[in-house]
């Protein structure tokens, strides 16, 4: 790309997908306000973090069964 040229949206999207980030991340757009986690949220995440990988997989599978995949492209860990 020559100096002064701007990448196309398709190119930015491809780069973001390859890096696992959004186009907004690439462009340096500020992240919206972050909501503070409640005590209940913190307790949940601590419990989840302490699970074995098998327990986490079963939990994720149960959530998918109850709520669907919600368009997530995240890989199962």
Gaussian input, Z-matrix of N, CA and C with variables (Angstrom, degrees):
# hf/3-21g

backbone

0 1
 N
 C     1     B1
 C     2     B2     1     A1
 N     3     B3     2     A2     1     D1
 C     4     B4     3     A3     2     D2
 C     5     B5     4     A4     3     D3
 N     6     B6     5     A5     4     D4
 C     7     B7     6     A6     5     D5
 C     8     B8     7     A7     6     D6
 N     9     B9     8     A8     7     D7
 C    10    B10     9     A9     8     D8
 C    11    B11    10    A10     9     D9
 N    12    B12    11    A11    10    D10
 C    13    B13    12    A12    11    D11
 C    14    B14    13    A13    12    D12
 N    15    B15    14    A14    13    D13
 C    16    B16    15    A15    14    D14
 C    17    B17    16    A16    15    D15
 N    18    B18    17    A17    16    D16
 C    19    B19    18    A18    17    D17
 C    20    B20    19    A19    18    D18
 N    21    B21    20    A20    19    D19
 C    22    B22    21    A21    20    D20
 C    23    B23    22    A22    21    D21
 N    24    B24    23    A23    22    D22
 C    25    B25    24    A24    23    D23
 C    26    B26    25    A25    24    D24
 N    27    B27    26    A26    25    D25
 C    28    B28    27    A27    26    D26
 C    29    B29    28    A28    27    D27
 N    30    B30    29    A29    28    D28
 C    31    B31    30    A30    29    D29
 C    32    B32    31    A31    30    D30
 N    33    B33    32    A32    31    D31
 C    34    B34    33    A33    32    D32
 C    35    B35    34    A34    33    D33
 N    36    B36    35    A35    34    D34
 C    37    B37    36    A36    35    D35
 C    38    B38    37    A37    36    D36
 N    39    B39    38    A38    37    D37
 C    40    B40    39    A39    38    D38
 C    41    B41    40    A40    39    D39
 N    42    B42    41    A41    40    D40
 C    43    B43    42    A42    41    D41
 C    44    B44    43    A43    42    D42
 N    45    B45    44    A44    43    D43
 C    46    B46    45    A45    44    D44
 C    47    B47    46    A46    45    D45
 N    48    B48    47    A47    46    D46
 C    49    B49    48    A48    47    D47
 C    50    B50    49    A49    48    D48
 N    51    B51    50    A50    49    D49
 C    52    B52    51    A51    50    D50
 C    53    B53    52    A52    51    D51
 N    54    B54    53    A53    52    D52
 C    55    B55    54    A54    53    D53
 C    56    B56    55    A55    54    D54
 N    57    B57    56    A56    55    D55
 C    58    B58    57    A57    56    D56
 C    59    B59    58    A58    57    D57
 N    60    B60    59    A59    58    D58
 C    61    B61    60    A60    59    D59
 C    62    B62    61    A61    60    D60
 N    63    B63    62    A62    61    D61
 C    64    B64    63    A63    62    D62
 C    65    B65    64    A64    63    D63
 N    66    B66    65    A65    64    D64
 C    67    B67    66    A66    65    D65
 C    68    B68    67    A67    66    D66
 N    69    B69    68    A68    67    D67
 C    70    B70    69    A69    68    D68
 C    71    B71    70    A70    69    D69
 N    72    B72    71    A71    70    D70
 C    73    B73    72    A72    71    D71
 C    74    B74    73    A73    72    D72
 N    75    B75    74    A74    73    D73
 C    76    B76    75    A75    74    D74
 C    77    B77    76    A76    75    D75
 N    78    B78    77    A77    76    D76
 C    79    B79    78    A78    77    D77
 C    80    B80    79    A79    78    D78
 N    81    B81    80    A80    79    D79
 C    82    B82    81    A81    80    D80
 C    83    B83    82    A82    81    D81
 N    84    B84    83    A83    82    D82
 C    85    B85    84    A84    83    D83
 C    86    B86    85    A85    84    D84
 N    87    B87    86    A86    85    D85
 C    88    B88    87    A87    86    D86
 C    89    B89    88    A88    87    D87
 N    90    B90    89    A89    88    D88
 C    91    B91    90    A90    89    D89
 C    92    B92    91    A91    90    D90
 N    93    B93    92    A92    91    D91
 C    94    B94    93    A93    92    D92
 C    95    B95    94    A94    93    D93
 N    96    B96    95    A95    94    D94
 C    97    B97    96    A96    95    D95
 C    98    B98    97    A97    96    D96
 N    99    B99    98    A98    97    D97
 C   100   B100    99    A99    98    D98
 C   101   B101   100   A100    99    D99
 N   102   B102   101   A101   100   D100
 C   103   B103   102   A102   101   D101
 C   104   B104   103   A103   102   D102
 N   105   B105   104   A104   103   D103
 C   106   B106   105   A105   104   D104
 C   107   B107   106   A106   105   D105
 N   108   B108   107   A107   106   D106
 C   109   B109   108   A108   107   D107
 C   110   B110   109   A109   108   D108
 N   111   B111   110   A110   109   D109
 C   112   B112   111   A111   110   D110
 C   113   B113   112   A112   111   D111
 N   114   B114   113   A113   112   D112
 C   115   B115   114   A114   113   D113
 C   116   B116   115   A115   114   D114
 N   117   B117   116   A116   115   D115
 C   118   B118   117   A117   116   D116
 C   119   B119   118   A118   117   D117
 N   120   B120   119   A119   118   D118
 C   121   B121   120   A120   119   D119
 C   122   B122   121   A121   120   D120
 N   123   B123   122   A122   121   D121
 C   124   B124   123   A123   122   D122
 C   125   B125   124   A124   123   D123
 N   126   B126   125   A125   124   D124
 C   127   B127   126   A126   125   D125
 C   128   B128   127   A127   126   D126
 N   129   B129   128   A128   127   D127
 C   130   B130   129   A129   128   D128
 C   131   B131   130   A130   129   D129
 N   132   B132   131   A131   130   D130
 C   133   B133   132   A132   131   D131
 C   134   B134   133   A133   132   D132
 N   135   B135   134   A134   133   D133
 C   136   B136   135   A135   134   D134
 C   137   B137   136   A136   135   D135
 N   138   B138   137   A137   136   D136
 C   139   B139   138   A138   137   D137
 C   140   B140   139   A139   138   D138
 N   141   B141   140   A140   139   D139
 C   142   B142   141   A141   140   D140
 C   143   B143   142   A142   141   D141
 N   144   B144   143   A143   142   D142
 C   145   B145   144   A144   143   D143
 C   146   B146   145   A145   144   D144
 N   147   B147   146   A146   145   D145
 C   148   B148   147   A147   146   D146
 C   149   B149   148   A148   147   D147
 N   150   B150   149   A149   148   D148
 C   151   B151   150   A150   149   D149
 C   152   B152   151   A151   150   D150
 N   153   B153   152   A152   151   D151
 C   154   B154   153   A153   152   D152
 C   155   B155   154   A154   153   D153
 N   156   B156   155   A155   154   D154
 C   157   B157   156   A156   155   D155
 C   158   B158   157   A157   156   D156
 N   159   B159   158   A158   157   D157
 C   160   B160   159   A159   158   D158
 C   161   B161   160   A160   159   D159
 N   162   B162   161   A161   160   D160
 C   163   B163   162   A162   161   D161
 C   164   B164   163   A163   162   D162
 N   165   B165   164   A164   163   D163
 C   166   B166   165   A165   164   D164
 C   167   B167   166   A166   165   D165
 N   168   B168   167   A167   166   D166
 C   169   B169   168   A168   167   D167
 C   170   B170   169   A169   168   D168
 N   171   B171   170   A170   169   D169
 C   172   B172   171   A171   170   D170
 C   173   B173   172   A172   171   D171
 N   174   B174   173   A173   172   D172
 C   175   B175   174   A174   173   D173
 C   176   B176   175   A175   174   D174
 N   177   B177   176   A176   175   D175
 C   178   B178   177   A177   176   D176
 C   179   B179   178   A178   177   D177
 N   180   B180   179   A179   178   D178
 C   181   B181   180   A180   179   D179
 C   182   B182   181   A181   180   D180
 N   183   B183   182   A182   181   D181
 C   184   B184   183   A183   182   D182
 C   185   B185   184   A184   183   D183
 N   186   B186   185   A185   184   D184
 C   187   B187   186   A186   185   D185
 C   188   B188   187   A187   186   D186
 N   189   B189   188   A188   187   D187
 C   190   B190   189   A189   188   D188
 C   191   B191   190   A190   189   D189
 N   192   B192   191   A191   190   D190
 C   193   B193   192   A192   191   D191
 C   194   B194   193   A193   192   D192
 N   195   B195   194   A194   193   D193
 C   196   B196   195   A195   194   D194
 C   197   B197   196   A196   195   D195
 N   198   B198   197   A197   196   D196
 C   199   B199   198   A198   197   D197
 C   200   B200   199   A199   198   D198
 N   201   B201   200   A200   199   D199
 C   202   B202   201   A201   200   D200
 C   203   B203   202   A202   201   D201
 N   204   B204   203   A203   202   D202
 C   205   B205   204   A204   203   D203
 C   206   B206   205   A205   204   D204
 N   207   B207   206   A206   205   D205
 C   208   B208   207   A207   206   D206
 C   209   B209   208   A208   207   D207
 N   210   B210   209   A209   208   D208
 C   211   B211   210   A210   209   D209
 C   212   B212   211   A211   210   D210
 N   213   B213   212   A212   211   D211
 C   214   B214   213   A213   212   D212
 C   215   B215   214   A214   213   D213
 N   216   B216   215   A215   214   D214
 C   217   B217   216   A216   215   D215
 C   218   B218   217   A217   216   D216
 N   219   B219   218   A218   217   D217
 C   220   B220   219   A219   218   D218
 C   221   B221   220   A220   219   D219
 N   222   B222   221   A221   220   D220
 C   223   B223   222   A222   221   D221
 C   224   B224   223   A223   222   D222
 N   225   B225   224   A224   223   D223
 C   226   B226   225   A225   224   D224
 C   227   B227   226   A226   225   D225
 N   228   B228   227   A227   226   D226
 C   229   B229   228   A228   227   D227
 C   230   B230   229   A229   228   D228

   B1=1.4477
   B2=1.5282
   B3=1.3002
   B4=1.4642
   B5=1.5208
   B6=1.3104
   B7=1.4607
   B8=1.5233
   B9=1.3208
   B10=1.4586
   B11=1.5160
   B12=1.3321
   B13=1.4574
   B14=1.5213
   B15=1.3079
   B16=1.4621
   B17=1.5192
   B18=1.3397
   B19=1.4657
   B20=1.5248
   B21=1.3192
   B22=1.4605
   B23=1.5222
   B24=1.3158
   B25=1.4677
   B26=1.5253
   B27=1.3339
   B28=1.4608
   B29=1.5266
   B30=1.3358
   B31=1.4608
   B32=1.5335
   B33=1.3300
   B34=1.4661
   B35=1.5264
   B36=1.3213
   B37=1.4618
   B38=1.5262
   B39=1.3358
   B40=1.4634
   B41=1.5291
   B42=1.3234
   B43=1.4668
   B44=1.5270
   B45=1.3378
   B46=1.4591
   B47=1.5150
   B48=1.3344
   B49=1.4631
   B50=1.5233
   B51=1.3277
   B52=1.4587
   B53=1.5324
   B54=1.3285
   B55=1.4639
   B56=1.5241
   B57=1.3373
   B58=1.4603
   B59=1.5178
   B60=1.3466
   B61=1.4614
   B62=1.5200
   B63=1.3258
   B64=1.4580
   B65=1.5212
   B66=1.3232
   B67=1.4641
   B68=1.5239
   B69=1.3266
   B70=1.4598
   B71=1.5240
   B72=1.3296
   B73=1.4668
   B74=1.5277
   B75=1.3284
   B76=1.4643
   B77=1.5224
   B78=1.3331
   B79=1.4638
   B80=1.5212
   B81=1.3289
   B82=1.4589
   B83=1.5116
   B84=1.3376
   B85=1.4619
   B86=1.5234
   B87=1.3227
   B88=1.4696
   B89=1.5218
   B90=1.3145
   B91=1.4579
   B92=1.5194
   B93=1.3264
   B94=1.4592
   B95=1.5154
   B96=1.2866
   B97=1.4634
   B98=1.5262
   B99=1.3024
   B100=1.4575
   B101=1.5194
   B102=1.3123
   B103=1.4571
   B104=1.5264
   B105=1.3132
   B106=1.4608
   B107=1.5256
   B108=1.3199
   B109=1.4606
   B110=1.5268
   B111=1.3218
   B112=1.4665
   B113=1.5283
   B114=1.3020
   B115=1.4582
   B116=1.5171
   B117=1.3346
   B118=1.4610
   B119=1.5211
   B120=1.3517
   B121=1.4659
   B122=1.5260
   B123=1.3165
   B124=1.4678
   B125=1.5240
   B126=1.3279
   B127=1.4619
   B128=1.5276
   B129=1.3448
   B130=1.4646
   B131=1.5255
   B132=1.3338
   B133=1.4606
   B134=1.5235
   B135=1.3238
   B136=1.4729
   B137=1.5218
   B138=1.3290
   B139=1.4642
   B140=1.5246
   B141=1.3384
   B142=1.4658
   B143=1.5277
   B144=1.3242
   B145=1.4644
   B146=1.5239
   B147=1.3228
   B148=1.4536
   B149=1.5175
   B150=1.3362
   B151=1.4629
   B152=1.5269
   B153=1.3367
   B154=1.4650
   B155=1.5296
   B156=1.3214
   B157=1.4712
   B158=1.5301
   B159=1.3229
   B160=1.4629
   B161=1.5309
   B162=1.3273
   B163=1.4695
   B164=1.5255
   B165=1.3320
   B166=1.4674
   B167=1.5269
   B168=1.3302
   B169=1.4638
   B170=1.5246
   B171=1.3432
   B172=1.4663
   B173=1.5219
   B174=1.3275
   B175=1.4630
   B176=1.5299
   B177=1.3430
   B178=1.4722
   B179=1.5219
   B180=1.3384
   B181=1.4636
   B182=1.5271
   B183=1.3344
   B184=1.4685
   B185=1.5295
   B186=1.3287
   B187=1.4690
   B188=1.5292
   B189=1.3417
   B190=1.4679
   B191=1.5206
   B192=1.3238
   B193=1.4592
   B194=1.5238
   B195=1.3273
   B196=1.4668
   B197=1.5252
   B198=1.3297
   B199=1.4620
   B200=1.5178
   B201=1.3050
   B202=1.4527
   B203=1.5142
   B204=1.3237
   B205=1.4622
   B206=1.5137
   B207=1.3238
   B208=1.4702
   B209=1.5297
   B210=1.3458
   B211=1.4579
   B212=1.5061
   B213=1.3121
   B214=1.4667
   B215=1.5097
   B216=1.3499
   B217=1.4513
   B218=1.5106
   B219=1.3270
   B220=1.4649
   B221=1.5219
   B222=1.3223
   B223=1.4497
   B224=1.5130
   B225=1.3316
   B226=1.4601
   B227=1.5091
   B228=1.3186
   B229=1.4691
   B230=1.4992
   A1=107.85
   A2=116.09
   A3=121.13
   A4=111.12
   A5=114.87
   A6=120.08
   A7=109.63
   A8=116.15
   A9=121.43
   A10=113.54
   A11=117.86
   A12=120.19
   A13=109.70
   A14=114.89
   A15=120.74
   A16=108.93
   A17=116.96
   A18=118.93
   A19=110.40
   A20=115.69
   A21=120.34
   A22=109.63
   A23=115.42
   A24=120.45
   A25=110.15
   A26=116.49
   A27=120.24
   A28=111.05
   A29=116.34
   A30=119.85
   A31=110.33
   A32=116.89
   A33=120.09
   A34=111.03
   A35=116.12
   A36=120.64
   A37=110.42
   A38=117.15
   A39=121.10
   A40=111.16
   A41=117.02
   A42=120.92
   A43=109.98
   A44=116.22
   A45=120.06
   A46=112.23
   A47=116.11
   A48=120.05
   A49=110.38
   A50=116.71
   A51=121.11
   A52=111.30
   A53=116.33
   A54=121.21
   A55=113.47
   A56=116.28
   A57=119.75
   A58=113.33
   A59=116.66
   A60=121.34
   A61=108.95
   A62=116.78
   A63=121.04
   A64=110.38
   A65=115.62
   A66=120.39
   A67=109.47
   A68=117.50
   A69=121.02
   A70=110.73
   A71=116.89
   A72=120.40
   A73=110.25
   A74=116.70
   A75=120.82
   A76=111.80
   A77=115.95
   A78=120.74
   A79=112.42
   A80=116.54
   A81=120.14
   A82=114.08
   A83=117.10
   A84=119.57
   A85=109.07
   A86=117.09
   A87=119.71
   A88=111.44
   A89=114.80
   A90=121.62
   A91=107.78
   A92=116.22
   A93=120.70
   A94=111.27
   A95=115.81
   A96=120.14
   A97=110.59
   A98=115.75
   A99=122.39
   A100=107.91
   A101=115.75
   A102=121.42
   A103=108.27
   A104=116.30
   A105=120.87
   A106=109.61
   A107=116.02
   A108=121.04
   A109=109.71
   A110=115.29
   A111=120.02
   A112=109.10
   A113=116.63
   A114=121.12
   A115=111.87
   A116=116.32
   A117=121.25
   A118=110.49
   A119=116.40
   A120=120.77
   A121=110.94
   A122=116.53
   A123=121.33
   A124=110.10
   A125=117.00
   A126=121.07
   A127=110.66
   A128=116.08
   A129=119.93
   A130=110.99
   A131=117.05
   A132=119.92
   A133=112.13
   A134=116.76
   A135=119.17
   A136=110.54
   A137=115.93
   A138=119.65
   A139=110.14
   A140=116.99
   A141=121.51
   A142=110.66
   A143=116.84
   A144=121.03
   A145=111.41
   A146=117.45
   A147=121.43
   A148=114.67
   A149=116.80
   A150=120.15
   A151=110.68
   A152=115.25
   A153=120.10
   A154=107.95
   A155=116.78
   A156=120.00
   A157=110.77
   A158=117.43
   A159=121.03
   A160=110.59
   A161=117.61
   A162=120.93
   A163=110.83
   A164=117.20
   A165=120.89
   A166=110.49
   A167=116.99
   A168=120.40
   A169=110.53
   A170=117.31
   A171=120.28
   A172=110.99
   A173=116.75
   A174=121.32
   A175=110.15
   A176=116.77
   A177=120.09
   A178=111.16
   A179=116.94
   A180=120.49
   A181=111.11
   A182=117.12
   A183=120.90
   A184=110.59
   A185=117.35
   A186=121.05
   A187=110.67
   A188=116.89
   A189=120.40
   A190=110.31
   A191=116.72
   A192=120.94
   A193=110.69
   A194=116.81
   A195=120.77
   A196=112.73
   A197=117.66
   A198=120.78
   A199=114.72
   A200=118.85
   A201=121.45
   A202=110.24
   A203=115.47
   A204=120.17
   A205=112.83
   A206=119.47
   A207=124.61
   A208=111.93
   A209=118.06
   A210=120.98
   A211=114.48
   A212=118.45
   A213=121.48
   A214=110.49
   A215=115.52
   A216=121.30
   A217=110.99
   A218=116.94
   A219=120.67
   A220=109.61
   A221=114.79
   A222=120.20
   A223=109.77
   A224=115.65
   A225=119.78
   A226=108.17
   A227=116.16
   A228=120.28
   A229=110.23
   D1=135.97
   D2=-179.53
   D3=-80.24
   D4=156.09
   D5=177.61
   D6=-59.18
   D7=135.47
   D8=179.92
   D9=91.37
   D10=-13.58
   D11=178.02
   D12=-80.55
   D13=152.19
   D14=177.68
   D15=-112.01
   D16=139.39
   D17=178.42
   D18=-70.26
   D19=151.25
   D20=177.74
   D21=-74.44
   D22=162.77
   D23=176.94
   D24=-60.37
   D25=-37.77
   D26=179.38
   D27=-63.28
   D28=-41.49
   D29=179.72
   D30=-66.73
   D31=-44.19
   D32=178.09
   D33=-60.91
   D34=-41.30
   D35=179.35
   D36=-63.03
   D37=-42.89
   D38=179.40
   D39=-64.43
   D40=-42.68
   D41=178.72
   D42=-63.64
   D43=-45.63
   D44=178.83
   D45=-60.48
   D46=-42.51
   D47=179.81
   D48=-63.44
   D49=-41.70
   D50=179.75
   D51=-63.67
   D52=-37.81
   D53=-178.25
   D54=-88.45
   D55=-9.66
   D56=-179.36
   D57=76.10
   D58=30.19
   D59=178.63
   D60=-129.57
   D61=169.00
   D62=178.62
   D63=-89.35
   D64=164.47
   D65=175.33
   D66=-61.11
   D67=-36.93
   D68=177.54
   D69=-60.43
   D70=-38.83
   D71=176.54
   D72=-62.53
   D73=-44.41
   D74=-179.89
   D75=-61.77
   D76=-37.11
   D77=-177.43
   D78=-84.02
   D79=-5.14
   D80=177.32
   D81=74.76
   D82=25.60
   D83=178.81
   D84=-70.41
   D85=140.05
   D86=-177.98
   D87=-64.96
   D88=145.31
   D89=177.01
   D90=-79.48
   D91=139.67
   D92=179.13
   D93=-61.93
   D94=175.27
   D95=-177.07
   D96=-60.19
   D97=140.49
   D98=-179.64
   D99=-97.71
   D100=130.06
   D101=179.42
   D102=-82.97
   D103=133.10
   D104=177.37
   D105=-67.19
   D106=138.70
   D107=178.46
   D108=-73.45
   D109=138.58
   D110=176.60
   D111=-78.21
   D112=168.20
   D113=176.16
   D114=-58.67
   D115=-37.06
   D116=178.33
   D117=-64.91
   D118=-42.34
   D119=178.04
   D120=-61.93
   D121=-45.69
   D122=-179.35
   D123=-60.87
   D124=-43.88
   D125=179.67
   D126=-62.41
   D127=-42.39
   D128=178.94
   D129=-60.93
   D130=-48.35
   D131=-176.92
   D132=-66.71
   D133=-33.73
   D134=175.73
   D135=-65.46
   D136=-42.72
   D137=178.73
   D138=-63.21
   D139=-45.07
   D140=179.85
   D141=-61.90
   D142=-43.31
   D143=-179.18
   D144=-62.78
   D145=-27.87
   D146=-179.72
   D147=-84.37
   D148=-3.79
   D149=-179.09
   D150=-77.50
   D151=155.25
   D152=172.56
   D153=-71.92
   D154=164.97
   D155=179.02
   D156=-61.08
   D157=-37.02
   D158=178.15
   D159=-64.82
   D160=-42.80
   D161=177.77
   D162=-63.49
   D163=-41.58
   D164=178.11
   D165=-61.79
   D166=-42.98
   D167=179.74
   D168=-62.71
   D169=-44.71
   D170=178.09
   D171=-61.23
   D172=-40.16
   D173=179.16
   D174=-63.35
   D175=-48.38
   D176=179.41
   D177=-61.29
   D178=-41.40
   D179=178.24
   D180=-61.71
   D181=-40.89
   D182=178.50
   D183=-64.29
   D184=-41.12
   D185=179.14
   D186=-64.60
   D187=-40.56
   D188=177.32
   D189=-62.87
   D190=-40.43
   D191=179.48
   D192=-63.75
   D193=-42.64
   D194=-178.01
   D195=-76.34
   D196=-41.68
   D197=-170.03
   D198=-116.61
   D199=-4.35
   D200=-176.09
   D201=81.98
   D202=-177.50
   D203=-174.80
   D204=-88.81
   D205=-12.33
   D206=177.28
   D207=53.57
   D208=29.92
   D209=176.17
   D210=73.00
   D211=14.95
   D212=-178.57
   D213=-73.53
   D214=133.75
   D215=175.31
   D216=-103.25
   D217=7.75
   D218=-176.48
   D219=-66.80
   D220=141.32
   D221=177.91
   D222=-76.10
   D223=149.79
   D224=173.83
   D225=-74.92
   D226=128.17
   D227=-179.98
   D228=-92.01

